[in-house]
Amino acid sequence: MPNTMSQKTAREGLSNPELFEGGVYVTKNGVAELFVQTAAERQLEEAERLRERQSNALLKLVMKARLEVTEGKTVSPEIALQRLRSARK
């Protein structure tokens, strides 16, 4: 769970990134104004979000392909290769 600290404490601790590990809510007059986390944590968070988006995209492609197969919207491998070769020209 993220910690909470005042703006003054946050300013004084900027040279010490360990203080912000796990995320810290910075408060002003007792009200959370800002959320601070280390750059390493942010990069991990963004990488995880990217993996999640890629997984969702792959799942959508698989579901669309399954639907097309059940609807009979398929072509033989020969026709697919023929279309690919003609698209390259």
PDB file of N, CA, C and O in Angstrom:
ATOM      1  N   MET A   1       0.847  -1.178   0.000  1.00  0.00           N
ATOM      2  CA  MET A   1       0.000   0.000   0.000  1.00  0.00           C
ATOM      3  C   MET A   1       0.894   1.243   0.000  1.00  0.00           C
ATOM      4  O   MET A   1       1.875   1.296   0.741  1.00  0.00           O
ATOM      5  N   PRO A   2       0.568   2.230  -0.814  1.00  0.00           N
ATOM      6  CA  PRO A   2       1.378   3.449  -0.890  1.00  0.00           C
ATOM      7  C   PRO A   2       1.385   4.222   0.437  1.00  0.00           C
ATOM      8  O   PRO A   2       0.416   4.212   1.195  1.00  0.00           O
ATOM      9  N   ASN A   3       2.500   4.881   0.679  1.00  0.00           N
ATOM     10  CA  ASN A   3       2.638   5.736   1.861  1.00  0.00           C
ATOM     11  C   ASN A   3       2.083   7.119   1.554  1.00  0.00           C
ATOM     12  O   ASN A   3       1.716   7.423   0.419  1.00  0.00           O
ATOM     13  N   THR A   4       2.031   7.944   2.584  1.00  0.00           N
ATOM     14  CA  THR A   4       1.596   9.334   2.439  1.00  0.00           C
ATOM     15  C   THR A   4       2.647  10.212   3.092  1.00  0.00           C
ATOM     16  O   THR A   4       3.189   9.873   4.143  1.00  0.00           O
ATOM     17  N   MET A   5       2.935  11.357   2.454  1.00  0.00           N
ATOM     18  CA  MET A   5       3.869  12.320   3.054  1.00  0.00           C
ATOM     19  C   MET A   5       3.490  13.726   2.615  1.00  0.00           C
ATOM     20  O   MET A   5       2.804  13.925   1.613  1.00  0.00           O
ATOM     21  N   SER A   6       3.948  14.675   3.380  1.00  0.00           N
ATOM     22  CA  SER A   6       3.645  16.073   3.064  1.00  0.00           C
ATOM     23  C   SER A   6       4.519  16.555   1.911  1.00  0.00           C
ATOM     24  O   SER A   6       5.513  15.922   1.555  1.00  0.00           O
ATOM     25  N   GLN A   7       4.124  17.695   1.335  1.00  0.00           N
ATOM     26  CA  GLN A   7       4.923  18.274   0.258  1.00  0.00           C
ATOM     27  C   GLN A   7       6.328  18.591   0.749  1.00  0.00           C
ATOM     28  O   GLN A   7       7.307  18.351   0.042  1.00  0.00           O
ATOM     29  N   LYS A   8       6.427  19.123   1.944  1.00  0.00           N
ATOM     30  CA  LYS A   8       7.730  19.496   2.495  1.00  0.00           C
ATOM     31  C   LYS A   8       8.625  18.268   2.606  1.00  0.00           C
ATOM     32  O   LYS A   8       9.784  18.306   2.192  1.00  0.00           O
ATOM     33  N   THR A   9       8.097  17.183   3.160  1.00  0.00           N
ATOM     34  CA  THR A   9       8.873  15.953   3.301  1.00  0.00           C
ATOM     35  C   THR A   9       9.263  15.400   1.933  1.00  0.00           C
ATOM     36  O   THR A   9      10.378  14.913   1.750  1.00  0.00           O
ATOM     37  N   ALA A  10       8.341  15.476   0.973  1.00  0.00           N
ATOM     38  CA  ALA A  10       8.633  14.985  -0.385  1.00  0.00           C
ATOM     39  C   ALA A  10       9.757  15.797  -1.015  1.00  0.00           C
ATOM     40  O   ALA A  10      10.675  15.232  -1.609  1.00  0.00           O
ATOM     41  N   ARG A  11       9.688  17.127  -0.889  1.00  0.00           N
ATOM     42  CA  ARG A  11      10.751  17.981  -1.451  1.00  0.00           C
ATOM     43  C   ARG A  11      12.099  17.645  -0.827  1.00  0.00           C
ATOM     44  O   ARG A  11      13.106  17.541  -1.527  1.00  0.00           O
ATOM     45  N   GLU A  12      12.113  17.478   0.477  1.00  0.00           N
ATOM     46  CA  GLU A  12      13.370  17.183   1.169  1.00  0.00           C
ATOM     47  C   GLU A  12      13.911  15.805   0.793  1.00  0.00           C
ATOM     48  O   GLU A  12      15.118  15.574   0.861  1.00  0.00           O
ATOM     49  N   GLY A  13      13.030  14.891   0.399  1.00  0.00           N
ATOM     50  CA  GLY A  13      13.453  13.532   0.096  1.00  0.00           C
ATOM     51  C   GLY A  13      13.668  13.242  -1.379  1.00  0.00           C
ATOM     52  O   GLY A  13      13.906  12.091  -1.747  1.00  0.00           O
ATOM     53  N   LEU A  14      13.590  14.257  -2.233  1.00  0.00           N
ATOM     54  CA  LEU A  14      13.730  14.025  -3.676  1.00  0.00           C
ATOM     55  C   LEU A  14      15.052  13.377  -4.061  1.00  0.00           C
ATOM     56  O   LEU A  14      15.116  12.661  -5.060  1.00  0.00           O
ATOM     57  N   SER A  15      16.096  13.612  -3.297  1.00  0.00           N
ATOM     58  CA  SER A  15      17.397  13.017  -3.623  1.00  0.00           C
ATOM     59  C   SER A  15      17.497  11.565  -3.148  1.00  0.00           C
ATOM     60  O   SER A  15      18.525  10.916  -3.343  1.00  0.00           O
ATOM     61  N   ASN A  16      16.442  11.064  -2.533  1.00  0.00           N
ATOM     62  CA  ASN A  16      16.445   9.702  -2.007  1.00  0.00           C
ATOM     63  C   ASN A  16      15.268   8.914  -2.613  1.00  0.00           C
ATOM     64  O   ASN A  16      14.193   8.867  -2.015  1.00  0.00           O
ATOM     65  N   PRO A  17      15.457   8.298  -3.787  1.00  0.00           N
ATOM     66  CA  PRO A  17      14.356   7.607  -4.458  1.00  0.00           C
ATOM     67  C   PRO A  17      13.757   6.455  -3.648  1.00  0.00           C
ATOM     68  O   PRO A  17      12.605   6.079  -3.866  1.00  0.00           O
ATOM     69  N   GLU A  18      14.533   5.894  -2.716  1.00  0.00           N
ATOM     70  CA  GLU A  18      14.017   4.785  -1.904  1.00  0.00           C
ATOM     71  C   GLU A  18      12.783   5.206  -1.100  1.00  0.00           C
ATOM     72  O   GLU A  18      11.931   4.376  -0.783  1.00  0.00           O
ATOM     73  N   LEU A  19      12.694   6.489  -0.775  1.00  0.00           N
ATOM     74  CA  LEU A  19      11.525   6.980  -0.029  1.00  0.00           C
ATOM     75  C   LEU A  19      10.235   6.828  -0.828  1.00  0.00           C
ATOM     76  O   LEU A  19       9.151   6.730  -0.253  1.00  0.00           O
ATOM     77  N   PHE A  20      10.355   6.809  -2.154  1.00  0.00           N
ATOM     78  CA  PHE A  20       9.176   6.797  -3.012  1.00  0.00           C
ATOM     79  C   PHE A  20       8.855   5.413  -3.573  1.00  0.00           C
ATOM     80  O   PHE A  20       7.923   5.265  -4.362  1.00  0.00           O
ATOM     81  N   GLU A  21       9.630   4.390  -3.166  1.00  0.00           N
ATOM     82  CA  GLU A  21       9.372   3.038  -3.643  1.00  0.00           C
ATOM     83  C   GLU A  21       7.993   2.580  -3.179  1.00  0.00           C
ATOM     84  O   GLU A  21       7.597   2.804  -2.035  1.00  0.00           O
ATOM     85  N   GLY A  22       7.285   1.943  -4.079  1.00  0.00           N
ATOM     86  CA  GLY A  22       5.940   1.486  -3.768  1.00  0.00           C
ATOM     87  C   GLY A  22       4.892   2.563  -3.981  1.00  0.00           C
ATOM     88  O   GLY A  22       3.697   2.305  -3.835  1.00  0.00           O
ATOM     89  N   GLY A  23       5.325   3.758  -4.322  1.00  0.00           N
ATOM     90  CA  GLY A  23       4.410   4.864  -4.563  1.00  0.00           C
ATOM     91  C   GLY A  23       4.115   5.638  -3.288  1.00  0.00           C
ATOM     92  O   GLY A  23       3.993   5.062  -2.207  1.00  0.00           O
ATOM     93  N   VAL A  24       4.005   6.940  -3.431  1.00  0.00           N
ATOM     94  CA  VAL A  24       3.747   7.813  -2.284  1.00  0.00           C
ATOM     95  C   VAL A  24       2.720   8.871  -2.685  1.00  0.00           C
ATOM     96  O   VAL A  24       2.853   9.514  -3.727  1.00  0.00           O
ATOM     97  N   TYR A  25       1.706   9.044  -1.857  1.00  0.00           N
ATOM     98  CA  TYR A  25       0.760  10.144  -2.041  1.00  0.00           C
ATOM     99  C   TYR A  25       1.331  11.353  -1.329  1.00  0.00           C
ATOM    100  O   TYR A  25       1.609  11.301  -0.131  1.00  0.00           O
ATOM    101  N   VAL A  26       1.506  12.445  -2.064  1.00  0.00           N
ATOM    102  CA  VAL A  26       2.002  13.687  -1.479  1.00  0.00           C
ATOM    103  C   VAL A  26       0.783  14.544  -1.151  1.00  0.00           C
ATOM    104  O   VAL A  26      -0.085  14.769  -1.994  1.00  0.00           O
ATOM    105  N   THR A  27       0.738  15.019   0.096  1.00  0.00           N
ATOM    106  CA  THR A  27      -0.442  15.754   0.552  1.00  0.00           C
ATOM    107  C   THR A  27      -0.154  17.230   0.745  1.00  0.00           C
ATOM    108  O   THR A  27       0.981  17.647   0.973  1.00  0.00           O
ATOM    109  N   LYS A  28      -1.215  17.999   0.645  1.00  0.00           N
ATOM    110  CA  LYS A  28      -1.163  19.435   0.931  1.00  0.00           C
ATOM    111  C   LYS A  28      -2.353  19.707   1.845  1.00  0.00           C
ATOM    112  O   LYS A  28      -3.504  19.487   1.466  1.00  0.00           O
ATOM    113  N   ASN A  29      -2.070  20.177   3.027  1.00  0.00           N
ATOM    114  CA  ASN A  29      -3.109  20.407   4.034  1.00  0.00           C
ATOM    115  C   ASN A  29      -3.942  19.154   4.275  1.00  0.00           C
ATOM    116  O   ASN A  29      -5.157  19.230   4.461  1.00  0.00           O
ATOM    117  N   GLY A  30      -3.270  17.989   4.269  1.00  0.00           N
ATOM    118  CA  GLY A  30      -3.938  16.728   4.561  1.00  0.00           C
ATOM    119  C   GLY A  30      -4.701  16.114   3.399  1.00  0.00           C
ATOM    120  O   GLY A  30      -5.311  15.058   3.562  1.00  0.00           O
ATOM    121  N   VAL A  31      -4.686  16.747   2.223  1.00  0.00           N
ATOM    122  CA  VAL A  31      -5.399  16.244   1.049  1.00  0.00           C
ATOM    123  C   VAL A  31      -4.377  15.754   0.023  1.00  0.00           C
ATOM    124  O   VAL A  31      -3.428  16.465  -0.308  1.00  0.00           O
ATOM    125  N   ALA A  32      -4.578  14.538  -0.474  1.00  0.00           N
ATOM    126  CA  ALA A  32      -3.656  13.989  -1.482  1.00  0.00           C
ATOM    127  C   ALA A  32      -3.711  14.841  -2.745  1.00  0.00           C
ATOM    128  O   ALA A  32      -4.777  15.034  -3.329  1.00  0.00           O
ATOM    129  N   GLU A  33      -2.559  15.344  -3.158  1.00  0.00           N
ATOM    130  CA  GLU A  33      -2.456  16.213  -4.333  1.00  0.00           C
ATOM    131  C   GLU A  33      -1.697  15.557  -5.479  1.00  0.00           C
ATOM    132  O   GLU A  33      -1.890  15.917  -6.640  1.00  0.00           O
ATOM    133  N   LEU A  34      -0.834  14.595  -5.158  1.00  0.00           N
ATOM    134  CA  LEU A  34       0.086  14.063  -6.143  1.00  0.00           C
ATOM    135  C   LEU A  34       0.454  12.639  -5.770  1.00  0.00           C
ATOM    136  O   LEU A  34       0.524  12.303  -4.587  1.00  0.00           O
ATOM    137  N   PHE A  35       0.690  11.793  -6.777  1.00  0.00           N
ATOM    138  CA  PHE A  35       1.182  10.438  -6.538  1.00  0.00           C
ATOM    139  C   PHE A  35       2.550  10.330  -7.182  1.00  0.00           C
ATOM    140  O   PHE A  35       2.694  10.616  -8.371  1.00  0.00           O
ATOM    141  N   VAL A  36       3.558   9.923  -6.423  1.00  0.00           N
ATOM    142  CA  VAL A  36       4.939   9.839  -6.909  1.00  0.00           C
ATOM    143  C   VAL A  36       5.409   8.398  -6.781  1.00  0.00           C
ATOM    144  O   VAL A  36       5.187   7.743  -5.762  1.00  0.00           O
ATOM    145  N   GLN A  37       6.071   7.910  -7.846  1.00  0.00           N
ATOM    146  CA  GLN A  37       6.677   6.586  -7.796  1.00  0.00           C
ATOM    147  C   GLN A  37       8.026   6.656  -8.511  1.00  0.00           C
ATOM    148  O   GLN A  37       8.300   7.604  -9.247  1.00  0.00           O
ATOM    149  N   THR A  38       8.853   5.654  -8.290  1.00  0.00           N
ATOM    150  CA  THR A  38      10.173   5.654  -8.920  1.00  0.00           C
ATOM    151  C   THR A  38      10.032   5.378 -10.414  1.00  0.00           C
ATOM    152  O   THR A  38       9.044   4.801 -10.868  1.00  0.00           O
ATOM    153  N   ALA A  39      11.042   5.802 -11.162  1.00  0.00           N
ATOM    154  CA  ALA A  39      11.036   5.596 -12.609  1.00  0.00           C
ATOM    155  C   ALA A  39      11.042   4.104 -12.945  1.00  0.00           C
ATOM    156  O   ALA A  39      10.387   3.685 -13.899  1.00  0.00           O
ATOM    157  N   ALA A  40      11.764   3.311 -12.184  1.00  0.00           N
ATOM    158  CA  ALA A  40      11.825   1.870 -12.428  1.00  0.00           C
ATOM    159  C   ALA A  40      10.446   1.238 -12.261  1.00  0.00           C
ATOM    160  O   ALA A  40      10.046   0.395 -13.064  1.00  0.00           O
ATOM    161  N   GLU A  41       9.726   1.639 -11.231  1.00  0.00           N
ATOM    162  CA  GLU A  41       8.377   1.110 -11.018  1.00  0.00           C
ATOM    163  C   GLU A  41       7.442   1.528 -12.151  1.00  0.00           C
ATOM    164  O   GLU A  41       6.607   0.743 -12.601  1.00  0.00           O
ATOM    165  N   ARG A  42       7.591   2.757 -12.602  1.00  0.00           N
ATOM    166  CA  ARG A  42       6.754   3.261 -13.691  1.00  0.00           C
ATOM    167  C   ARG A  42       7.018   2.481 -14.974  1.00  0.00           C
ATOM    168  O   ARG A  42       6.081   2.141 -15.696  1.00  0.00           O
ATOM    169  N   GLN A  43       8.291   2.194 -15.264  1.00  0.00           N
ATOM    170  CA  GLN A  43       8.639   1.429 -16.460  1.00  0.00           C
ATOM    171  C   GLN A  43       8.055   0.020 -16.404  1.00  0.00           C
ATOM    172  O   GLN A  43       7.554  -0.489 -17.407  1.00  0.00           O
ATOM    173  N   LEU A  44       8.120  -0.609 -15.230  1.00  0.00           N
ATOM    174  CA  LEU A  44       7.534  -1.942 -15.072  1.00  0.00           C
ATOM    175  C   LEU A  44       6.022  -1.896 -15.279  1.00  0.00           C
ATOM    176  O   LEU A  44       5.445  -2.784 -15.905  1.00  0.00           O
ATOM    177  N   GLU A  45       5.397  -0.864 -14.752  1.00  0.00           N
ATOM    178  CA  GLU A  45       3.954  -0.690 -14.893  1.00  0.00           C
ATOM    179  C   GLU A  45       3.567  -0.524 -16.370  1.00  0.00           C
ATOM    180  O   GLU A  45       2.601  -1.127 -16.836  1.00  0.00           O
ATOM    181  N   GLU A  46       4.329   0.295 -17.093  1.00  0.00           N
ATOM    182  CA  GLU A  46       4.051   0.507 -18.515  1.00  0.00           C
ATOM    183  C   GLU A  46       4.295  -0.756 -19.333  1.00  0.00           C
ATOM    184  O   GLU A  46       3.540  -1.041 -20.262  1.00  0.00           O
ATOM    185  N   ALA A  47       5.336  -1.516 -19.003  1.00  0.00           N
ATOM    186  CA  ALA A  47       5.625  -2.771 -19.709  1.00  0.00           C
ATOM    187  C   ALA A  47       4.492  -3.769 -19.484  1.00  0.00           C
ATOM    188  O   ALA A  47       4.085  -4.463 -20.415  1.00  0.00           O
ATOM    189  N   GLU A  48       3.988  -3.844 -18.272  1.00  0.00           N
ATOM    190  CA  GLU A  48       2.876  -4.748 -17.967  1.00  0.00           C
ATOM    191  C   GLU A  48       1.622  -4.330 -18.729  1.00  0.00           C
ATOM    192  O   GLU A  48       0.903  -5.182 -19.250  1.00  0.00           O
ATOM    193  N   ARG A  49       1.358  -3.046 -18.798  1.00  0.00           N
ATOM    194  CA  ARG A  49       0.200  -2.543 -19.536  1.00  0.00           C
ATOM    195  C   ARG A  49       0.324  -2.887 -21.027  1.00  0.00           C
ATOM    196  O   ARG A  49      -0.663  -3.255 -21.664  1.00  0.00           O
ATOM    197  N   LEU A  50       1.535  -2.766 -21.579  1.00  0.00           N
ATOM    198  CA  LEU A  50       1.768  -3.111 -22.986  1.00  0.00           C
ATOM    199  C   LEU A  50       1.525  -4.598 -23.226  1.00  0.00           C
ATOM    200  O   LEU A  50       0.885  -4.970 -24.210  1.00  0.00           O
ATOM    201  N   ARG A  51       2.031  -5.453 -22.331  1.00  0.00           N
ATOM    202  CA  ARG A  51       1.810  -6.905 -22.457  1.00  0.00           C
ATOM    203  C   ARG A  51       0.311  -7.221 -22.410  1.00  0.00           C
ATOM    204  O   ARG A  51      -0.180  -8.070 -23.155  1.00  0.00           O
ATOM    205  N   GLU A  52      -0.395  -6.534 -21.537  1.00  0.00           N
ATOM    206  CA  GLU A  52      -1.837  -6.757 -21.410  1.00  0.00           C
ATOM    207  C   GLU A  52      -2.567  -6.357 -22.699  1.00  0.00           C
ATOM    208  O   GLU A  52      -3.447  -7.080 -23.167  1.00  0.00           O
ATOM    209  N   ARG A  53      -2.200  -5.202 -23.272  1.00  0.00           N
ATOM    210  CA  ARG A  53      -2.819  -4.759 -24.529  1.00  0.00           C
ATOM    211  C   ARG A  53      -2.523  -5.737 -25.656  1.00  0.00           C
ATOM    212  O   ARG A  53      -3.403  -6.047 -26.459  1.00  0.00           O
ATOM    213  N   GLN A  54      -1.279  -6.225 -25.721  1.00  0.00           N
ATOM    214  CA  GLN A  54      -0.913  -7.181 -26.767  1.00  0.00           C
ATOM    215  C   GLN A  54      -1.678  -8.489 -26.604  1.00  0.00           C
ATOM    216  O   GLN A  54      -2.118  -9.079 -27.591  1.00  0.00           O
ATOM    217  N   SER A  55      -1.837  -8.942 -25.366  1.00  0.00           N
ATOM    218  CA  SER A  55      -2.599 -10.172 -25.115  1.00  0.00           C
ATOM    219  C   SER A  55      -4.047 -10.002 -25.533  1.00  0.00           C
ATOM    220  O   SER A  55      -4.629 -10.898 -26.145  1.00  0.00           O
ATOM    221  N   ASN A  56      -4.633  -8.858 -25.207  1.00  0.00           N
ATOM    222  CA  ASN A  56      -6.021  -8.596 -25.594  1.00  0.00           C
ATOM    223  C   ASN A  56      -6.168  -8.539 -27.112  1.00  0.00           C
ATOM    224  O   ASN A  56      -7.140  -9.056 -27.662  1.00  0.00           O
ATOM    225  N   ALA A  57      -5.211  -7.916 -27.788  1.00  0.00           N
ATOM    226  CA  ALA A  57      -5.259  -7.829 -29.247  1.00  0.00           C
ATOM    227  C   ALA A  57      -5.160  -9.221 -29.870  1.00  0.00           C
ATOM    228  O   ALA A  57      -5.879  -9.535 -30.819  1.00  0.00           O
ATOM    229  N   LEU A  58      -4.272 -10.045 -29.335  1.00  0.00           N
ATOM    230  CA  LEU A  58      -4.124 -11.407 -29.854  1.00  0.00           C
ATOM    231  C   LEU A  58      -5.403 -12.204 -29.628  1.00  0.00           C
ATOM    232  O   LEU A  58      -5.834 -12.946 -30.511  1.00  0.00           O
ATOM    233  N   LEU A  59      -6.009 -12.060 -28.464  1.00  0.00           N
ATOM    234  CA  LEU A  59      -7.259 -12.757 -28.179  1.00  0.00           C
ATOM    235  C   LEU A  59      -8.362 -12.327 -29.158  1.00  0.00           C
ATOM    236  O   LEU A  59      -9.129 -13.164 -29.633  1.00  0.00           O
ATOM    237  N   LYS A  60      -8.440 -11.038 -29.454  1.00  0.00           N
ATOM    238  CA  LYS A  60      -9.435 -10.545 -30.416  1.00  0.00           C
ATOM    239  C   LYS A  60      -9.204 -11.147 -31.796  1.00  0.00           C
ATOM    240  O   LYS A  60     -10.155 -11.531 -32.476  1.00  0.00           O
ATOM    241  N   LEU A  61      -7.932 -11.230 -32.214  1.00  0.00           N
ATOM    242  CA  LEU A  61      -7.621 -11.830 -33.518  1.00  0.00           C
ATOM    243  C   LEU A  61      -8.024 -13.295 -33.566  1.00  0.00           C
ATOM    244  O   LEU A  61      -8.579 -13.759 -34.562  1.00  0.00           O
ATOM    245  N   VAL A  62      -7.747 -14.019 -32.499  1.00  0.00           N
ATOM    246  CA  VAL A  62      -8.104 -15.436 -32.455  1.00  0.00           C
ATOM    247  C   VAL A  62      -9.614 -15.604 -32.509  1.00  0.00           C
ATOM    248  O   VAL A  62     -10.115 -16.464 -33.233  1.00  0.00           O
ATOM    249  N   MET A  63     -10.343 -14.796 -31.754  1.00  0.00           N
ATOM    250  CA  MET A  63     -11.804 -14.894 -31.747  1.00  0.00           C
ATOM    251  C   MET A  63     -12.385 -14.549 -33.120  1.00  0.00           C
ATOM    252  O   MET A  63     -13.333 -15.188 -33.576  1.00  0.00           O
ATOM    253  N   LYS A  64     -11.816 -13.542 -33.771  1.00  0.00           N
ATOM    254  CA  LYS A  64     -12.281 -13.169 -35.117  1.00  0.00           C
ATOM    255  C   LYS A  64     -12.000 -14.302 -36.105  1.00  0.00           C
ATOM    256  O   LYS A  64     -12.842 -14.613 -36.947  1.00  0.00           O
ATOM    257  N   ALA A  65     -10.834 -14.912 -36.006  1.00  0.00           N
ATOM    258  CA  ALA A  65     -10.479 -16.019 -36.895  1.00  0.00           C
ATOM    259  C   ALA A  65     -11.419 -17.206 -36.680  1.00  0.00           C
ATOM    260  O   ALA A  65     -11.857 -17.830 -37.646  1.00  0.00           O
ATOM    261  N   ARG A  66     -11.728 -17.516 -35.434  1.00  0.00           N
ATOM    262  CA  ARG A  66     -12.647 -18.629 -35.142  1.00  0.00           C
ATOM    263  C   ARG A  66     -14.024 -18.352 -35.733  1.00  0.00           C
ATOM    264  O   ARG A  66     -14.658 -19.248 -36.291  1.00  0.00           O
ATOM    265  N   LEU A  67     -14.484 -17.112 -35.610  1.00  0.00           N
ATOM    266  CA  LEU A  67     -15.778 -16.737 -36.155  1.00  0.00           C
ATOM    267  C   LEU A  67     -15.785 -16.886 -37.676  1.00  0.00           C
ATOM    268  O   LEU A  67     -16.749 -17.394 -38.248  1.00  0.00           O
ATOM    269  N   GLU A  68     -14.709 -16.443 -38.331  1.00  0.00           N
ATOM    270  CA  GLU A  68     -14.625 -16.548 -39.784  1.00  0.00           C
ATOM    271  C   GLU A  68     -14.607 -18.007 -40.234  1.00  0.00           C
ATOM    272  O   GLU A  68     -15.188 -18.346 -41.265  1.00  0.00           O
ATOM    273  N   VAL A  69     -13.951 -18.860 -39.474  1.00  0.00           N
ATOM    274  CA  VAL A  69     -13.923 -20.292 -39.814  1.00  0.00           C
ATOM    275  C   VAL A  69     -15.326 -20.878 -39.694  1.00  0.00           C
ATOM    276  O   VAL A  69     -15.768 -21.611 -40.579  1.00  0.00           O
ATOM    277  N   THR A  70     -16.030 -20.563 -38.607  1.00  0.00           N
ATOM    278  CA  THR A  70     -17.388 -21.112 -38.447  1.00  0.00           C
ATOM    279  C   THR A  70     -18.359 -20.552 -39.486  1.00  0.00           C
ATOM    280  O   THR A  70     -19.344 -21.208 -39.824  1.00  0.00           O
ATOM    281  N   GLU A  71     -18.095 -19.353 -39.993  1.00  0.00           N
ATOM    282  CA  GLU A  71     -18.937 -18.764 -41.034  1.00  0.00           C
ATOM    283  C   GLU A  71     -18.525 -19.215 -42.435  1.00  0.00           C
ATOM    284  O   GLU A  71     -19.141 -18.825 -43.428  1.00  0.00           O
ATOM    285  N   GLY A  72     -17.478 -20.040 -42.506  1.00  0.00           N
ATOM    286  CA  GLY A  72     -17.034 -20.552 -43.795  1.00  0.00           C
ATOM    287  C   GLY A  72     -16.227 -19.560 -44.606  1.00  0.00           C
ATOM    288  O   GLY A  72     -16.063 -19.739 -45.813  1.00  0.00           O
ATOM    289  N   LYS A  73     -15.731 -18.537 -43.979  1.00  0.00           N
ATOM    290  CA  LYS A  73     -14.939 -17.517 -44.693  1.00  0.00           C
ATOM    291  C   LYS A  73     -13.461 -17.916 -44.693  1.00  0.00           C
ATOM    292  O   LYS A  73     -12.625 -17.242 -44.091  1.00  0.00           O
ATOM    293  N   THR A  74     -13.160 -19.001 -45.362  1.00  0.00           N
ATOM    294  CA  THR A  74     -11.780 -19.481 -45.421  1.00  0.00           C
ATOM    295  C   THR A  74     -11.355 -19.612 -46.876  1.00  0.00           C
ATOM    296  O   THR A  74     -12.188 -19.646 -47.782  1.00  0.00           O
ATOM    297  N   VAL A  75     -10.048 -19.686 -47.082  1.00  0.00           N
ATOM    298  CA  VAL A  75      -9.488 -19.928 -48.409  1.00  0.00           C
ATOM    299  C   VAL A  75      -8.420 -21.002 -48.290  1.00  0.00           C
ATOM    300  O   VAL A  75      -7.872 -21.233 -47.212  1.00  0.00           O
ATOM    301  N   SER A  76      -8.135 -21.647 -49.395  1.00  0.00           N
ATOM    302  CA  SER A  76      -7.097 -22.684 -49.383  1.00  0.00           C
ATOM    303  C   SER A  76      -5.728 -22.028 -49.247  1.00  0.00           C
ATOM    304  O   SER A  76      -5.568 -20.847 -49.554  1.00  0.00           O
ATOM    305  N   PRO A  77      -4.742 -22.795 -48.788  1.00  0.00           N
ATOM    306  CA  PRO A  77      -3.381 -22.241 -48.691  1.00  0.00           C
ATOM    307  C   PRO A  77      -2.849 -21.755 -50.038  1.00  0.00           C
ATOM    308  O   PRO A  77      -2.115 -20.769 -50.097  1.00  0.00           O
ATOM    309  N   GLU A  78      -3.212 -22.432 -51.099  1.00  0.00           N
ATOM    310  CA  GLU A  78      -2.740 -22.040 -52.420  1.00  0.00           C
ATOM    311  C   GLU A  78      -3.276 -20.656 -52.804  1.00  0.00           C
ATOM    312  O   GLU A  78      -2.534 -19.809 -53.301  1.00  0.00           O
ATOM    313  N   ILE A  79      -4.554 -20.443 -52.571  1.00  0.00           N
ATOM    314  CA  ILE A  79      -5.157 -19.144 -52.900  1.00  0.00           C
ATOM    315  C   ILE A  79      -4.555 -18.043 -52.016  1.00  0.00           C
ATOM    316  O   ILE A  79      -4.295 -16.936 -52.488  1.00  0.00           O
ATOM    317  N   ALA A  80      -4.337 -18.351 -50.742  1.00  0.00           N
ATOM    318  CA  ALA A  80      -3.740 -17.365 -49.832  1.00  0.00           C
ATOM    319  C   ALA A  80      -2.354 -16.966 -50.317  1.00  0.00           C
ATOM    320  O   ALA A  80      -2.022 -15.781 -50.334  1.00  0.00           O
ATOM    321  N   LEU A  81      -1.531 -17.955 -50.719  1.00  0.00           N
ATOM    322  CA  LEU A  81      -0.195 -17.656 -51.237  1.00  0.00           C
ATOM    323  C   LEU A  81      -0.280 -16.838 -52.519  1.00  0.00           C
ATOM    324  O   LEU A  81       0.502 -15.911 -52.730  1.00  0.00           O
ATOM    325  N   GLN A  82      -1.228 -17.188 -53.362  1.00  0.00           N
ATOM    326  CA  GLN A  82      -1.409 -16.464 -54.613  1.00  0.00           C
ATOM    327  C   GLN A  82      -1.744 -14.992 -54.338  1.00  0.00           C
ATOM    328  O   GLN A  82      -1.202 -14.100 -54.991  1.00  0.00           O
ATOM    329  N   ARG A  83      -2.622 -14.743 -53.387  1.00  0.00           N
ATOM    330  CA  ARG A  83      -2.998 -13.373 -53.024  1.00  0.00           C
ATOM    331  C   ARG A  83      -1.808 -12.606 -52.443  1.00  0.00           C
ATOM    332  O   ARG A  83      -1.605 -11.432 -52.753  1.00  0.00           O
ATOM    333  N   LEU A  84      -1.022 -13.282 -51.596  1.00  0.00           N
ATOM    334  CA  LEU A  84       0.152 -12.622 -51.017  1.00  0.00           C
ATOM    335  C   LEU A  84       1.159 -12.250 -52.098  1.00  0.00           C
ATOM    336  O   LEU A  84       1.712 -11.150 -52.094  1.00  0.00           O
ATOM    337  N   ARG A  85       1.391 -13.178 -53.022  1.00  0.00           N
ATOM    338  CA  ARG A  85       2.366 -12.896 -54.093  1.00  0.00           C
ATOM    339  C   ARG A  85       1.899 -11.754 -54.996  1.00  0.00           C
ATOM    340  O   ARG A  85       2.700 -10.916 -55.408  1.00  0.00           O
ATOM    341  N   SER A  86       0.609 -11.726 -55.298  1.00  0.00           N
ATOM    342  CA  SER A  86       0.116 -10.655 -56.169  1.00  0.00           C
ATOM    343  C   SER A  86       0.117  -9.318 -55.437  1.00  0.00           C
ATOM    344  O   SER A  86       0.236  -8.276 -56.082  1.00  0.00           O
ATOM    345  N   ALA A  87      -0.010  -9.313 -54.125  1.00  0.00           N
ATOM    346  CA  ALA A  87       0.006  -8.058 -53.362  1.00  0.00           C
ATOM    347  C   ALA A  87       1.424  -7.477 -53.305  1.00  0.00           C
ATOM    348  O   ALA A  87       1.586  -6.267 -53.154  1.00  0.00           O
ATOM    349  N   ARG A  88       2.440  -8.318 -53.422  1.00  0.00           N
ATOM    350  CA  ARG A  88       3.829  -7.849 -53.376  1.00  0.00           C
ATOM    351  C   ARG A  88       4.254  -7.128 -54.650  1.00  0.00           C
ATOM    352  O   ARG A  88       5.178  -6.316 -54.621  1.00  0.00           O
ATOM    353  N   LYS A  89       3.598  -7.413 -55.754  1.00  0.00           N
ATOM    354  CA  LYS A  89       3.997  -6.860 -57.051  1.00  0.00           C
ATOM    355  C   LYS A  89       3.561  -5.449 -57.228  1.00  0.00           C
ATOM    356  O   LYS A  89       3.824  -4.847 -58.269  1.00  0.00           O
TER     357      LYS A  89
END
